[in-house]
Amino acid sequence: MKKLITTWFAIVLVFSSAFAQHNAGNNGKVLLIASNKSINKQTGWDIGVWYAELTHPYWVFNEAGYSVDIASPDGGELYFDGFSDPEDASRYAAFDYISLGFKKDPSKMALTKNTLKLSSVNPNDYKAIFVCGGQGPMFTFVDNAPLQKFFTDFYLTGKPTAAICHGTSLLLKCKLPNGKYLVEGKRWTGFANNEENYADAYVGQKIQPFRIEDEARKMPNSKFEVAHMFASHAVREGNLITGQQQNSGEQAAKLVVKALEEDRKRYPTYVLVHGAWADESAWGFVRNQLAIKANVVTVNLPAHGADNTYGVGVGLNEYVKTVSEVVNKQIGKVVLVGHSMAGMIISQVAENLPTKIDKLIYVAAYLPKSGEDAAGITNKFLNNKPIEAFQFNKDYTLVSINKDALPTVVCADCSPEMKETLVKYHRAEPVKGLNDKVLLTVKFAAVPKYYISTKNDYSVPSALQQQMIKNNNTVKKVFEMNTSHLPFVVQPQEFLDILQKIQVPQGNAAQ
């Protein structure tokens, strides 16, 4: 007799505009800091930020999977230096196709029309900061004490802290709590004298009120360095990263990305495992926000979503192997999160790799005892009552859910658009994995466990969730949400708040 299983697993393949670019924002956030509009007292020109010094780093960070915010001391609209505009009549930057593409994208330019005011920014929301150059900083950054404090305080956290070109003028006055200059004894770079000479000759007059290289070389224990004129040159000294001029933005940003990879050990690592009839994009509503203060890795199970593996014969062993490979690639321990059917998977992974698991978090998930399988738990709870919504293939190796019933059963409180998405991307599920039994011992029992239950769940009923929690008897704490089966879809912020409470319990901030 073929075992029947319940309709608790389904989740969503998310294709919202917020996640239109593959991997965009998945690794956290970087803050670009740019100058507001000012007037050059030497020339009388309107000045601000140099296009390439904002757009090229933006591109590097975006391609590396980071979302980018832009701030300025006063907030609001930025002004771009004329010579840096790829469409400027001078054609000085006509080769800069990255900036041209940025300029032609209304969504990107909108970011420059309404930048964050620096005083309103929470630095804890960013994994790195990057100070852009341009002509503006020589008047707006060099004596800007709040900006210098923001930069220094961020540097002292140990997180990657960068500045390029004339933006490095702020380093001429940044001081550490011991009274020493931040750059004292450190290798760093900025706009060079020979580049200032070239610029002055190009326009026929002196442009800047002072020269960064001159001032830098007067500083105690100065290790200021420059490369050939307008060559791409960036320097990393610990978590301080500097770039010489506009052609160095990409290289400096890549050094920041490298530093960010090394800095992953600073953050907890979450490995998120989706349930049945789903793929890794199920976590799209919470992944980017969670990544602000964590490393976040999502797993795509074999024969699910975009994975081309044919589902027949795919079972728990294949799922466990896939998740285990991801867990083993992470530095240190991970917080392993499983939704619905994935509760079976993360339980077996914790049994096999107990020293790699910091915590297990079950989300409306199956919490088994040794020797149990998902189908058996379901059948026992339902007294072997057949589930009419299921549709099997001829040999009962694949199962899907009647599409008329799917939205209501899985996510009654989802939006109409979300319900439509559920139906559109529904894919038949391998039956074998639902019938495969877990084998658990005291190793699994010893791993800390938390449970996020869903009170209005028509897929894994709340009564079944509570029954499994009670039978397990090792769950440290249960959090209840008044949602259907997809709490991270319908109440993403509440879901994230719960994860934060689990990671840092109240009264124990050090945990």
MARZADO-543902 format. One line per field, with one value per residue (C-alpha): chain; residue number from 1; z, x, y. Coordinates in Angstrom, 2 decimals, always signed. Layout:
BEGIN
badren = A|... $
marmi = NUM|... $
z = Z|... $
x = X|... $
y = Y|... $
***
This chain:
BEGIN
badren = A|A|A|A|A|A|A|A|A|A|A|A|A|A|A|A|A|A|A|A|A|A|A|A|A|A|A|A|A|A|A|A|A|A|A|A|A|A|A|A|A|A|A|A|A|A|A|A|A|A|A|A|A|A|A|A|A|A|A|A|A|A|A|A|A|A|A|A|A|A|A|A|A|A|A|A|A|A|A|A|A|A|A|A|A|A|A|A|A|A|A|A|A|A|A|A|A|A|A|A|A|A|A|A|A|A|A|A|A|A|A|A|A|A|A|A|A|A|A|A|A|A|A|A|A|A|A|A|A|A|A|A|A|A|A|A|A|A|A|A|A|A|A|A|A|A|A|A|A|A|A|A|A|A|A|A|A|A|A|A|A|A|A|A|A|A|A|A|A|A|A|A|A|A|A|A|A|A|A|A|A|A|A|A|A|A|A|A|A|A|A|A|A|A|A|A|A|A|A|A|A|A|A|A|A|A|A|A|A|A|A|A|A|A|A|A|A|A|A|A|A|A|A|A|A|A|A|A|A|A|A|A|A|A|A|A|A|A|A|A|A|A|A|A|A|A|A|A|A|A|A|A|A|A|A|A|A|A|A|A|A|A|A|A|A|A|A|A|A|A|A|A|A|A|A|A|A|A|A|A|A|A|A|A|A|A|A|A|A|A|A|A|A|A|A|A|A|A|A|A|A|A|A|A|A|A|A|A|A|A|A|A|A|A|A|A|A|A|A|A|A|A|A|A|A|A|A|A|A|A|A|A|A|A|A|A|A|A|A|A|A|A|A|A|A|A|A|A|A|A|A|A|A|A|A|A|A|A|A|A|A|A|A|A|A|A|A|A|A|A|A|A|A|A|A|A|A|A|A|A|A|A|A|A|A|A|A|A|A|A|A|A|A|A|A|A|A|A|A|A|A|A|A|A|A|A|A|A|A|A|A|A|A|A|A|A|A|A|A|A|A|A|A|A|A|A|A|A|A|A|A|A|A|A|A|A|A|A|A|A|A|A|A|A|A|A|A|A|A|A|A|A|A|A|A|A|A|A|A|A|A|A|A|A|A|A|A|A|A|A|A|A|A|A|A|A|A|A|A|A|A|A|A|A|A|A|A|A|A|A|A|A|A|A|A|A|A|A|A|A|A|A|A|A|A|A|A|A|A|A|A $
marmi = 1|2|3|4|5|6|7|8|9|10|11|12|13|14|15|16|17|18|19|20|21|22|23|24|25|26|27|28|29|30|31|32|33|34|35|36|37|38|39|40|41|42|43|44|45|46|47|48|49|50|51|52|53|54|55|56|57|58|59|60|61|62|63|64|65|66|67|68|69|70|71|72|73|74|75|76|77|78|79|80|81|82|83|84|85|86|87|88|89|90|91|92|93|94|95|96|97|98|99|100|101|102|103|104|105|106|107|108|109|110|111|112|113|114|115|116|117|118|119|120|121|122|123|124|125|126|127|128|129|130|131|132|133|134|135|136|137|138|139|140|141|142|143|144|145|146|147|148|149|150|151|152|153|154|155|156|157|158|159|160|161|162|163|164|165|166|167|168|169|170|171|172|173|174|175|176|177|178|179|180|181|182|183|184|185|186|187|188|189|190|191|192|193|194|195|196|197|198|199|200|201|202|203|204|205|206|207|208|209|210|211|212|213|214|215|216|217|218|219|220|221|222|223|224|225|226|227|228|229|230|231|232|233|234|235|236|237|238|239|240|241|242|243|244|245|246|247|248|249|250|251|252|253|254|255|256|257|258|259|260|261|262|263|264|265|266|267|268|269|270|271|272|273|274|275|276|277|278|279|280|281|282|283|284|285|286|287|288|289|290|291|292|293|294|295|296|297|298|299|300|301|302|303|304|305|306|307|308|309|310|311|312|313|314|315|316|317|318|319|320|321|322|323|324|325|326|327|328|329|330|331|332|333|334|335|336|337|338|339|340|341|342|343|344|345|346|347|348|349|350|351|352|353|354|355|356|357|358|359|360|361|362|363|364|365|366|367|368|369|370|371|372|373|374|375|376|377|378|379|380|381|382|383|384|385|386|387|388|389|390|391|392|393|394|395|396|397|398|399|400|401|402|403|404|405|406|407|408|409|410|411|412|413|414|415|416|417|418|419|420|421|422|423|424|425|426|427|428|429|430|431|432|433|434|435|436|437|438|439|440|441|442|443|444|445|446|447|448|449|450|451|452|453|454|455|456|457|458|459|460|461|462|463|464|465|466|467|468|469|470|471|472|473|474|475|476|477|478|479|480|481|482|483|484|485|486|487|488|489|490|491|492|493|494|495|496|497|498|499|500|501|502|503|504|505|506|507|508|509|510|511 $
z = +0.00|-0.96|+1.93|+1.74|+2.74|+3.64|+1.94|+4.37|+2.28|-0.46|-0.69|-3.21|-6.10|-5.67|-8.71|-7.33|-8.63|-5.44|-6.38|-10.16|-10.41|-9.47|-6.13|-5.73|-2.10|-0.76|+1.07|+2.99|+2.55|+1.69|+2.21|-0.36|+1.01|-1.50|-1.38|-1.64|-4.12|-3.30|-5.04|-5.73|-4.31|-6.59|-9.86|-9.02|-10.46|-9.08|-7.78|-6.21|-6.75|-9.68|-11.62|-11.90|-8.21|-7.36|-10.29|-10.60|-6.92|-7.03|-9.92|-8.17|-4.95|-6.78|-8.87|-5.70|-4.22|-1.96|-1.93|-1.88|-0.14|-0.87|+1.83|+1.91|+4.75|+4.05|+2.37|-0.72|-4.30|-5.46|-8.03|-10.47|-11.59|-15.19|-16.54|-15.06|-17.00|-19.97|-21.97|-21.09|-24.08|-23.11|-23.75|-20.94|-19.61|-22.85|-22.51|-19.18|-20.27|-16.74|-15.70|-18.92|-18.21|-14.62|-15.82|-18.30|-15.67|-13.91|-10.94|-10.35|-10.77|-8.33|-5.66|-6.28|-6.07|-2.53|-0.67|+3.02|+5.44|+7.10|+10.61|+10.17|+9.10|+11.47|+10.75|+12.21|+9.13|+6.87|+6.42|+4.76|+3.90|+0.84|+0.60|-2.98|-4.34|-6.78|-6.47|-3.77|-0.91|-0.97|+0.38|+2.03|+3.67|+4.78|+7.76|+8.28|+11.86|+11.95|+8.78|+10.11|+13.36|+11.42|+9.33|+12.31|+14.45|+11.61|+11.07|+14.75|+14.42|+12.19|+9.24|+5.77|+5.58|+2.28|+0.66|-2.77|-4.70|-3.17|-0.74|+1.09|+2.11|+5.21|+6.30|+6.74|+9.97|+11.15|+14.58|+16.78|+20.47|+21.44|+19.55|+16.69|+13.09|+11.76|+8.88|+10.99|+10.11|+7.54|+3.80|+2.03|-1.13|-2.63|-5.49|-6.49|-7.15|-10.76|-11.33|-9.85|-12.20|-15.17|-14.13|-13.61|-17.02|-18.66|-17.52|-17.42|-13.75|-10.24|-9.26|-5.65|-2.52|-1.36|-2.44|-0.58|-1.31|+0.04|+3.27|+3.66|+3.45|+6.29|+8.66|+11.31|+10.20|+6.77|+4.40|+1.70|-1.71|-5.31|-8.56|-12.11|-13.06|-13.44|-13.15|-11.22|-7.76|-4.47|-1.13|+1.68|+5.17|+7.48|+7.16|+5.72|+1.92|-0.20|-3.93|-5.80|-8.19|-10.40|-12.26|-8.95|-7.83|-9.20|-7.78|-4.37|-4.35|-5.20|-2.24|-0.09|-1.42|-0.61|+2.88|+3.28|+2.44|+5.12|+7.54|+7.29|+10.57|+12.32|+11.62|+12.40|+9.39|+8.54|+6.18|+5.01|+3.68|+1.83|+2.08|-0.54|-3.80|-3.48|-4.14|-2.54|-3.70|-1.06|+1.31|-0.95|+1.40|+4.27|+2.87|+2.06|+5.30|+7.32|+5.45|+6.85|+10.05|+9.08|+6.45|+4.66|+2.45|+0.86|-0.30|-3.44|-2.98|-5.84|-8.09|-6.83|-8.54|-11.22|-10.43|-13.43|-11.51|-12.34|-9.15|-9.26|-6.80|-5.12|-1.38|+2.05|+1.47|-1.53|+0.40|+3.42|+1.22|-0.50|+2.75|+4.41|+1.59|+2.05|+5.84|+5.56|+3.29|+5.97|+8.44|+11.93|+13.09|+11.36|+12.36|+10.31|+9.47|+7.93|+6.75|+6.69|+5.15|+5.61|+9.33|+8.50|+6.55|+9.11|+11.85|+10.00|+9.10|+12.78|+13.69|+11.11|+11.71|+15.31|+15.71|+12.72|+14.01|+16.44|+16.47|+14.68|+13.89|+12.77|+10.88|+10.78|+10.26|+10.89|+14.07|+14.02|+16.41|+15.27|+12.86|+11.72|+8.23|+7.17|+5.60|+8.65|+11.01|+8.81|+8.42|+12.17|+12.86|+10.22|+11.21|+7.68|+6.14|+2.40|+1.23|-1.73|-2.81|-3.78|-7.36|-8.04|-11.23|-12.49|-10.35|-7.28|-7.42|-7.82|-6.13|-6.73|-5.18|-6.92|-8.11|-7.12|-3.51|-3.38|-2.52|+0.27|+1.85|+1.74|+2.19|+2.87|+4.11|+1.08|-1.43|-4.65|-6.54|-4.20|-4.56|-8.33|-8.07|-5.94|-8.60|-11.54|-10.28|-8.61|-9.47|-8.65|-5.54|-5.21|-2.95|-1.78|+0.40|+2.23|+3.05|+4.05|+7.77|+9.87|+12.19|+15.23|+18.46|+21.44|+19.06|+17.53|+20.93|+22.20|+19.47|+20.64|+18.98|+18.50|+16.89|+15.07|+15.02|+12.80|+14.51|+11.38|+9.42|+7.14|+5.90|+9.06|+11.58|+14.77|+16.79|+14.93|+15.45|+19.20|+19.33|+17.69|+19.97|+23.03|+21.81|+21.12|+24.57|+23.75|+22.14|+24.08|+23.12|+20.92|+19.11|+17.77|+14.72|+13.70|+10.09|+7.66|+6.54|+5.10|+8.01|+6.29|+3.33|+5.07|+8.16|+7.16|+9.74|+12.64|+11.39|+11.29|+14.77|+16.07|+14.44|+16.14|+19.52|+19.03|+18.03|+20.78|+23.63|+25.76|+28.69|+27.01|+24.27|+24.26|+23.00 $
x = +0.00|+1.31|+1.68|-0.25|+1.15|-0.37|-0.39|+1.83|+4.95|+4.20|+5.89|+6.48|+8.77|+9.19|+9.67|+9.00|+10.61|+12.63|+14.60|+14.66|+18.44|+19.78|+21.61|+21.18|+21.42|+21.80|+25.05|+24.03|+24.40|+27.20|+26.93|+28.31|+28.95|+29.06|+29.41|+26.47|+26.59|+28.99|+30.86|+34.57|+35.89|+38.90|+37.00|+33.42|+32.18|+29.34|+30.91|+29.92|+30.65|+32.51|+30.29|+32.77|+33.63|+30.04|+28.88|+31.87|+31.92|+28.13|+28.46|+31.13|+29.12|+25.90|+27.57|+29.05|+25.57|+25.42|+22.66|+23.85|+22.53|+23.81|+24.20|+25.49|+26.14|+22.97|+20.91|+18.83|+20.00|+23.57|+25.33|+27.77|+30.94|+30.56|+33.75|+32.71|+29.44|+29.88|+27.55|+29.33|+30.27|+33.94|+33.80|+36.35|+34.55|+32.88|+34.51|+32.73|+29.97|+29.24|+28.36|+26.40|+24.33|+23.76|+22.69|+20.19|+18.57|+15.80|+15.78|+19.50|+19.37|+16.46|+18.93|+20.98|+17.94|+17.07|+20.20|+20.10|+21.16|+24.28|+23.16|+20.08|+22.08|+22.52|+26.05|+25.17|+23.03|+26.08|+28.90|+31.17|+31.29|+32.84|+33.50|+33.34|+35.45|+34.88|+35.63|+33.04|+34.86|+37.72|+35.20|+32.54|+34.57|+37.90|+36.50|+33.37|+33.78|+30.57|+31.62|+35.12|+33.70|+31.32|+34.22|+36.53|+33.89|+33.07|+36.76|+37.12|+34.51|+36.96|+34.60|+35.88|+36.16|+37.10|+37.67|+38.95|+40.32|+39.46|+37.21|+40.41|+40.72|+38.73|+41.61|+43.80|+41.93|+40.44|+41.84|+41.62|+40.60|+44.30|+44.75|+46.76|+45.73|+43.83|+46.32|+49.46|+51.89|+49.51|+49.88|+47.22|+46.68|+44.62|+44.64|+48.25|+50.15|+50.93|+47.22|+46.46|+49.09|+47.39|+43.94|+45.15|+46.83|+43.75|+41.48|+44.15|+43.87|+44.44|+41.43|+41.92|+42.58|+45.24|+46.72|+46.07|+49.51|+51.26|+49.27|+49.56|+53.33|+53.45|+51.63|+53.57|+54.94|+53.41|+53.22|+51.19|+51.88|+50.89|+51.19|+51.57|+49.32|+45.70|+46.68|+44.26|+45.74|+44.18|+45.77|+44.52|+45.93|+43.93|+40.31|+41.26|+41.05|+41.93|+41.98|+44.07|+41.55|+38.50|+40.14|+40.70|+37.08|+36.60|+39.88|+39.19|+35.67|+37.07|+39.42|+36.39|+34.59|+37.65|+37.74|+34.03|+34.59|+37.27|+34.94|+32.20|+33.41|+32.06|+28.45|+26.23|+25.60|+22.07|+21.47|+17.84|+16.21|+12.90|+10.05|+8.40|+7.04|+9.48|+12.99|+15.48|+13.58|+10.99|+13.07|+13.04|+10.80|+13.30|+16.69|+18.07|+16.91|+18.36|+21.66|+22.14|+23.56|+24.28|+25.66|+22.74|+22.93|+19.90|+19.77|+18.04|+17.08|+17.45|+14.37|+12.91|+12.31|+14.86|+16.92|+16.68|+17.02|+14.15|+12.23|+11.63|+13.94|+15.10|+14.80|+15.97|+19.56|+19.92|+18.41|+20.65|+23.74|+22.93|+22.37|+25.40|+27.66|+26.46|+26.88|+30.40|+31.46|+30.68|+33.23|+32.32|+28.87|+25.60|+22.04|+20.13|+16.55|+14.04|+10.50|+7.81|+9.15|+12.70|+12.34|+13.07|+16.17|+17.70|+17.12|+19.17|+21.85|+22.16|+22.51|+25.25|+27.06|+26.33|+29.56|+28.63|+25.19|+24.79|+20.99|+18.11|+15.06|+11.91|+9.38|+5.94|+8.11|+8.15|+10.05|+10.54|+11.64|+14.08|+12.53|+9.78|+9.09|+7.02|+4.26|+3.96|+3.68|+0.95|-0.98|-0.98|-2.25|-5.01|-5.87|-4.92|-7.68|-7.01|-6.15|-8.33|-6.19|-3.29|-2.68|-0.20|+1.43|+0.69|+3.23|+2.85|+6.44|+5.50|+2.77|+1.30|-1.54|-4.80|-4.23|-7.72|-7.00|-3.36|-3.65|-6.16|-4.42|-0.96|-1.45|-4.98|-3.69|-1.48|-2.22|-4.04|-0.77|+1.06|-1.60|-1.34|+2.43|+1.97|-0.17|+1.95|+5.21|+3.86|+5.92|+5.32|+7.17|+9.22|+7.30|+10.36|+11.71|+8.42|+8.55|+12.23|+12.88|+15.30|+17.77|+18.46|+20.44|+21.58|+23.74|+20.59|+18.95|+21.83|+21.58|+19.65|+16.23|+13.69|+10.28|+8.25|+4.68|+1.87|-1.47|-3.67|-1.92|-4.06|-1.04|+0.74|-2.03|-1.10|-2.25|+0.21|+3.00|+2.34|+2.18|+5.60|+7.10|+5.80|+6.98|+10.46|+10.84|+14.11|+12.81|+14.22|+11.51|+8.44|+7.37|+3.82|+2.75|-0.85|-0.30|-0.87|+1.89|+4.15|+4.95|+8.03|+5.85|+2.86|+4.62|+8.30|+9.28|+7.76|+9.54|+12.86|+12.26|+11.83|+15.06|+16.82|+15.34|+16.57|+20.04|+20.32|+17.91|+16.80|+19.11|+21.89|+23.28|+26.54|+24.96 $
y = +0.00|+3.39|+5.78|+8.99|+12.31|+15.63|+19.00|+20.79|+21.24|+23.70|+27.01|+29.72|+30.38|+34.11|+36.34|+39.80|+42.95|+43.24|+40.13|+40.55|+40.30|+36.88|+36.99|+40.77|+41.78|+38.26|+38.98|+42.11|+45.85|+48.27|+52.03|+54.45|+57.96|+60.82|+64.58|+66.91|+69.76|+72.55|+75.37|+75.28|+78.55|+78.34|+78.07|+79.05|+75.72|+73.68|+70.48|+67.20|+63.50|+61.94|+59.53|+56.65|+56.80|+55.99|+53.87|+51.53|+50.53|+50.23|+47.80|+45.71|+45.40|+44.62|+41.93|+40.42|+40.04|+43.09|+45.65|+49.24|+52.34|+55.83|+58.48|+62.04|+64.47|+66.47|+63.77|+64.41|+64.87|+64.45|+66.59|+64.99|+66.73|+67.84|+66.28|+62.92|+62.82|+60.44|+62.70|+65.94|+68.10|+67.82|+64.04|+63.70|+60.57|+59.45|+56.02|+55.36|+53.01|+51.82|+55.36|+55.86|+52.77|+53.89|+57.34|+55.86|+53.65|+55.65|+53.27|+53.80|+57.56|+57.66|+56.52|+59.67|+61.94|+60.98|+59.87|+59.04|+61.74|+60.40|+61.35|+59.13|+56.08|+53.13|+51.89|+48.49|+47.87|+47.80|+45.33|+47.90|+51.60|+53.20|+56.95|+58.22|+61.05|+63.86|+67.53|+68.12|+66.32|+68.84|+71.36|+69.16|+66.35|+67.75|+69.66|+67.56|+66.35|+64.22|+62.39|+61.85|+60.45|+58.18|+56.89|+56.40|+54.69|+52.32|+51.59|+50.73|+47.99|+46.15|+46.05|+47.03|+50.82|+52.48|+55.88|+56.84|+59.81|+63.21|+61.39|+60.46|+64.11|+63.20|+60.96|+64.00|+64.75|+61.43|+60.59|+57.51|+57.67|+57.69|+60.97|+59.49|+59.92|+56.94|+56.58|+57.00|+54.22|+52.74|+52.45|+54.48|+56.46|+59.26|+61.76|+62.34|+65.57|+64.62|+64.06|+67.48|+68.92|+67.29|+68.50|+72.06|+72.09|+70.61|+73.44|+76.16|+77.07|+75.78|+73.66|+72.54|+74.63|+72.12|+68.82|+65.58|+64.15|+67.25|+67.20|+63.44|+63.49|+66.03|+63.66|+61.70|+58.33|+58.90|+55.93|+57.65|+56.12|+56.70|+54.77|+56.07|+58.97|+57.81|+54.14|+51.98|+51.73|+50.65|+49.79|+47.60|+47.99|+45.77|+46.84|+50.26|+50.38|+53.41|+54.14|+56.69|+58.29|+57.73|+54.82|+53.01|+52.67|+49.18|+47.89|+49.41|+47.94|+44.50|+44.77|+45.55|+42.47|+40.35|+41.82|+41.10|+37.44|+37.26|+39.07|+36.42|+34.92|+38.01|+37.04|+34.06|+31.84|+30.74|+27.84|+27.93|+24.75|+24.95|+22.45|+20.27|+21.70|+24.59|+25.82|+28.21|+31.30|+30.47|+32.58|+35.64|+37.63|+37.46|+36.51|+39.96|+41.50|+38.63|+39.05|+42.57|+41.11|+37.53|+35.22|+33.62|+30.55|+28.96|+25.36|+24.16|+20.50|+18.03|+17.69|+20.96|+24.29|+25.00|+21.89|+19.54|+16.28|+13.92|+13.35|+9.60|+7.88|+11.07|+10.74|+11.77|+10.63|+12.95|+15.84|+15.27|+14.98|+18.29|+20.16|+18.58|+19.71|+23.28|+23.13|+21.75|+24.62|+27.20|+28.52|+27.37|+26.34|+27.24|+27.96|+25.40|+26.40|+24.02|+24.67|+22.00|+18.75|+20.09|+19.45|+15.81|+16.83|+19.18|+16.60|+13.98|+16.53|+17.49|+13.82|+13.36|+16.68|+17.72|+19.70|+21.92|+22.92|+25.79|+25.69|+24.01|+26.13|+24.34|+26.48|+24.84|+21.80|+18.08|+17.25|+13.48|+10.78|+8.15|+5.68|+8.05|+9.37|+12.34|+10.29|+8.08|+11.04|+12.48|+9.25|+8.64|+12.15|+11.78|+8.21|+7.12|+9.21|+9.70|+13.20|+14.07|+17.03|+14.78|+13.74|+10.91|+9.76|+6.22|+4.39|+6.59|+7.88|+11.55|+13.54|+16.99|+18.96|+19.78|+23.32|+24.41|+23.45|+24.50|+28.23|+27.78|+24.81|+26.30|+30.02|+31.14|+34.50|+35.17|+37.89|+36.94|+37.47|+35.13|+32.46|+32.74|+32.26|+29.16|+27.56|+28.70|+27.17|+24.06|+20.96|+17.29|+16.10|+12.88|+10.49|+8.58|+11.37|+11.58|+7.86|+7.67|+7.30|+9.31|+7.55|+9.72|+9.28|+11.32|+13.36|+14.85|+15.20|+17.35|+19.99|+23.12|+23.32|+26.10|+25.95|+28.61|+27.34|+28.59|+28.90|+29.05|+26.32|+24.14|+22.18|+21.12|+21.75|+23.53|+20.50|+18.30|+20.80|+20.91|+17.12|+16.76|+19.43|+17.60|+14.20|+15.53|+17.07|+18.89|+22.09|+25.03|+27.54|+27.76|+30.95|+31.16|+33.16|+33.85|+32.86|+30.05|+27.71|+30.43|+32.80|+34.23|+35.25|+36.81|+38.22|+38.56|+41.18|+39.26|+36.16|+38.02|+39.41|+35.87|+34.73|+37.65|+36.66|+33.12|+34.29|+36.91|+36.11|+39.04|+39.57|+37.59|+39.82|+37.95|+34.73 $
***
